[in-house]
Amino acid sequence: MDDLTKKRPEDPAKININQQWEIDYWTKELGISETKLIALVNKVGPEVSNVKAELWREKKRSNSDYDGFGY
């Protein structure tokens, strides 16, 4: 049974997408949707450092698509 009083992950270096409270924690912590979090974990694995690195890479890629002219 889940302990609903938990506020932080047991292992702060990994994201457990099988626990809803962890999903809730990490979506808030990372500022992303549940769908995005699950997709990232499925893509790069549960290590928080890998998820953050992929978020950074995606942001960098999306910013490089911007040409500065609004087109």
C-alpha positions, 0 to 999 in steps of 0.5 A: 500500500502506498504511503500517501504522506510521502513528500519526496522520493525514496531515491532522489536520483531515480524517478519511479513512474509506477508510483503516482505520488512520485509522478506528481512530485517530479512533474511539479519539480521539473515543471512538465506534464505527466505525459512528458515525464513518462515519455522522457523516462521511457526514452532515457531511463529513470535517472533524474540526471538523464531526464534533466539532460534530455529536457535541456537538450530538447529546450536547446533544440527548440530554441535553435529552431527560432530564427529571431524573426518570428517566422 
